[in-house]
Amino acid sequence: MKNIKVVRYTREKIPDVLQFEKDLRKEEDFWNWSIDESYVQSVTKSFESGMFDNSISLLAYAGEKVVGRIDSSIIASHFDGSIKAYLDWICVIKSYRHRGIAQLLMTKLREELKEKGVETLVGLIAANEEAQRFYRSLPDALIRDEGIWIDI
């Protein structure tokens, strides 16, 4: 994992992330969403809206190139007064996988969440075999409950 630097995803890094998304699709062409002007506008607006103040997104750089990212949101609930976080997405470009980059992203995210008082990170597990192996390899993690997606 030498030469991998993890930094916060900020508005100035949008062009780097757009290139990451293009690189991702060159190696695996099964993503069900397009990197088009609508995507760029939505992402740009997300950095201007207070609705995203509880979002934490990190990028893994190999040199000047983004090779991985992790995205999450902090969730405060009156249910039990807890502060949890939701793991929205983690991905590493296929040719960079199995080098510890996803583990590094997860470690850095956990450190940042812990500093913010978050005790639990909740995520949906992707159905593909590679993702399943990754999630099962995470230390101090237990797979329980099922996830559900509900359209509003």
Backbone torsions as a table, in degrees:
resi	resn	phi	psi	omega
1	MET	NA	14.1	174.2
2	LYS	-59.9	150.3	176.3
3	ASN	69.6	12.2	174.8
4	ILE	-104.0	125.4	-179.9
5	LYS	-117.7	131.9	178.5
6	VAL	-107.1	126.7	-179.1
7	VAL	-135.5	162.1	175.6
8	ARG	-66.3	141.7	173.5
9	TYR	-81.2	114.6	178.2
10	THR	-119.4	168.9	-178.0
11	ARG	-54.3	-39.1	-178.3
12	GLU	-63.7	-18.7	-177.1
13	LYS	-94.5	3.7	179.7
14	ILE	-54.8	-45.6	178.7
15	PRO	-58.8	-36.3	177.8
16	ASP	-65.2	-39.6	-179.4
17	VAL	-70.9	-36.6	176.5
18	LEU	-61.3	-40.9	177.6
19	GLN	-66.4	-39.2	176.0
20	PHE	-57.0	-47.0	-179.4
21	GLU	-62.0	-39.4	177.6
22	LYS	-66.7	-44.1	178.6
23	ASP	-62.2	-39.9	178.8
24	LEU	-58.7	-44.3	-177.9
25	ARG	-73.3	-24.5	175.5
26	LYS	-66.3	-34.8	-176.6
27	GLU	-91.8	-26.4	179.1
28	GLU	-143.6	114.8	-174.1
29	ASP	-107.9	54.3	178.7
30	PHE	-124.3	9.4	-179.3
31	TRP	-70.6	138.7	-173.8
32	ASN	-97.3	23.6	176.5
33	TRP	-144.9	150.4	-173.2
34	SER	-99.3	148.8	173.1
35	ILE	-95.0	86.1	-176.7
36	ASP	-122.3	-174.3	-177.8
37	GLU	-61.4	-34.7	178.5
38	SER	-62.7	-43.1	177.2
39	TYR	-60.6	-48.0	-178.5
40	VAL	-60.3	-43.5	179.2
41	GLN	-63.4	-44.0	-179.7
42	SER	-62.9	-44.9	-179.7
43	VAL	-65.5	-43.7	179.1
44	THR	-59.6	-45.8	179.1
45	LYS	-62.8	-30.9	-178.8
46	SER	-62.6	-27.9	178.8
47	PHE	-82.2	-6.5	-179.6
48	GLU	-104.9	-10.1	-173.7
49	SER	-104.9	134.5	175.7
50	GLY	-64.8	-17.2	178.0
51	MET	-60.3	-18.8	-175.8
52	PHE	-104.2	12.1	-178.2
53	ASP	-61.7	-26.7	179.8
54	ASN	-94.9	12.2	177.3
55	SER	-89.3	138.8	175.0
56	ILE	-127.1	120.4	178.9
57	SER	-129.8	132.8	-179.1
58	LEU	-123.3	148.3	179.0
59	LEU	-120.6	141.2	174.6
60	ALA	-104.5	121.8	179.9
61	TYR	-106.9	135.7	166.5
62	ALA	-110.7	101.9	-171.7
63	GLY	68.4	-124.4	-179.5
64	GLU	-96.7	3.6	-172.6
65	LYS	-107.7	130.8	173.0
66	VAL	-75.5	125.1	179.9
67	VAL	-117.0	-6.6	178.4
68	GLY	-162.7	157.7	177.1
69	ARG	-151.1	156.9	176.9
70	ILE	-140.7	137.4	-176.1
71	ASP	-131.7	135.9	-179.2
72	SER	-149.0	168.6	176.8
73	SER	-137.6	140.3	176.1
74	ILE	-85.5	135.3	-177.0
75	ILE	-124.1	117.6	175.3
76	ALA	-102.3	132.4	-175.3
77	SER	-128.5	136.0	173.9
78	HIS	-75.4	-12.8	-179.5
79	PHE	-49.1	-53.6	-179.8
80	ASP	-134.9	14.1	-179.7
81	GLY	71.7	19.0	-176.3
82	SER	-90.8	160.2	172.5
83	ILE	-122.8	113.9	179.3
84	LYS	-116.8	176.7	172.9
85	ALA	-134.2	151.1	177.7
86	TYR	-108.6	126.5	175.2
87	LEU	-84.5	107.2	-176.0
88	ASP	-82.8	-42.3	-174.5
89	TRP	-162.5	141.9	169.9
90	ILE	-141.4	133.0	-178.3
91	CYS	-154.7	142.6	174.9
92	VAL	-127.6	138.0	177.1
93	ILE	-55.1	134.6	-171.8
94	LYS	-49.0	-45.2	-177.4
95	SER	-69.6	-8.0	178.0
96	TYR	-108.1	1.3	-178.4
97	ARG	-73.0	161.7	178.4
98	HIS	65.7	31.1	175.1
99	ARG	-121.6	7.6	178.8
100	GLY	87.7	7.4	-177.3
101	ILE	-68.9	-44.7	178.8
102	ALA	-63.5	-40.6	177.3
103	GLN	-62.1	-40.6	178.2
104	LEU	-64.1	-44.5	177.1
105	LEU	-59.2	-44.4	-179.5
106	MET	-64.2	-42.2	178.7
107	THR	-61.5	-46.2	-180.0
108	LYS	-64.8	-40.1	177.6
109	LEU	-63.3	-45.6	-179.7
110	ARG	-60.3	-40.7	178.3
111	GLU	-61.0	-46.0	-179.0
112	GLU	-65.7	-41.4	178.8
113	LEU	-64.5	-40.8	179.4
114	LYS	-61.2	-41.6	177.3
115	GLU	-59.8	-28.6	-178.2
116	LYS	-92.3	5.8	176.2
117	GLY	87.1	10.0	178.6
118	VAL	-80.0	134.1	-179.0
119	GLU	-105.7	-24.0	-175.1
120	THR	-136.1	135.0	174.1
121	LEU	-110.1	121.1	-177.7
122	VAL	-109.2	137.3	178.6
123	GLY	-147.6	156.4	170.7
124	LEU	-88.5	141.8	-178.5
125	ILE	-99.0	124.1	177.1
126	ALA	-60.3	149.7	-173.9
127	ALA	-78.0	-17.4	-175.9
128	ASN	-71.6	151.7	-172.7
129	GLU	-60.0	-39.4	-178.9
130	GLU	-64.1	-42.3	177.5
131	ALA	-65.4	-41.2	179.0
132	GLN	-58.1	-45.4	178.6
133	ARG	-60.9	-43.4	-179.2
134	PHE	-60.6	-51.8	-176.5
135	TYR	-63.5	-35.2	178.6
136	ARG	-70.7	-19.5	-179.1
137	SER	-87.8	-7.8	-176.3
138	LEU	-69.3	132.4	177.0
139	PRO	-71.8	150.5	177.4
140	ASP	56.3	37.5	179.6
141	ALA	-128.3	143.2	179.1
142	LEU	-131.5	129.4	178.2
143	ILE	-87.5	121.2	179.0
144	ARG	-151.3	160.0	-179.9
145	ASP	62.4	162.9	175.0
146	GLU	-109.8	156.1	178.0
147	GLY	-99.2	157.1	177.2
148	ILE	-141.4	142.1	176.2
149	TRP	-109.4	125.4	-179.3
150	ILE	-122.1	119.0	177.4
151	ASP	-75.3	140.1	180.0
152	ILE	-106.7	NA	NA
